[in-house]
Amino acid sequence: MPEYAKFVDVTKCDGCRACMVACKNWNDLPAEPEAFLGSVQAHKNVTADTWNNLQYIEHVNGSGSLEYLFRHSTCFHCHDAACEKVCPEDAISYTKFGTVVIDHDKCVGCGYCVNNCPFEVISLKTYEDQYGKEYRKSQKCTMCTDRLEEGLQPACVTTCHTGSLQFGEKTAMLQKAQQRLQEVKGRFPNAQIYNPSGVGGTNTIYVLAEKPSVYGLPEDPKVPMSALAWKDYAQPIGKMMLGATTMAVVGAFITNRLFNKAANSQVEDGGESDE
């Protein structure tokens, strides 16, 4: 099955925030009032209850003019996701669509995924059980995987009236991004495709009008070495050691049973010969 991707063309975005509303509605996320930020931006960053945030960035362009840059900010759904690597409970996985999702039944709220995401798009939400005890779960954009399963597109994509958001097979989205980049280079000399190889590429692909740092994005994000060490070395070795320990315990148990049985047999045989 081919991988899918969301293509975000920031040069077409007009800052309407319909994508934010659609995300809230579809995922049944509560309203999250925040203090006035001094601009039209509603939230500073994505949170546990705001998985899709529209950024408004005041930027002085090459000609010295002030302009607003917009960015639909959400999970990148990395092909080589740090969050998946560091999760000790295997609660984070890849779907057949290429999206990265969290299994809340397995999540224990340790926060390793939050601390290791190079894009800072995962947050912990605090819940309360029927006895009043608090517990935490990681939350982020799922790229509406539940909708994809039904043959639908992500909610944010369906509501975008400018065509800034598109969704389809990843190869087709990359082609669209390349074509669009050539179209906007005259207006935005620093325009570029943001699909960082340090995380294996992403399933949310951008055409940015300026350098990534202008949008608060890392220029060259990578999977942290700690995540690589944990997933590729420490975890497998730990499982091997656990397996070896388990085998040793089982072996000792079986050996002990066999020796005890043999000893009992000798006692019984000895007792019969004495008679």
Beta strands, then each sheet from edge to edge (+ up, - down):
strand 1: 4-9
strand 2: 53-60
strand 3: 66-73
strand 4: 92-94
strand 5: 100-102
strand 6: 123-128
strand 7: 134-139
strand 8: 165-169
strand 9: 192-194
strand 10: 204-208
sheet 1: 8+ 1- 10- 9+
sheet 2: 2+ 3-
sheet 3: 4+ 5-
sheet 4: 6+ 7-
end
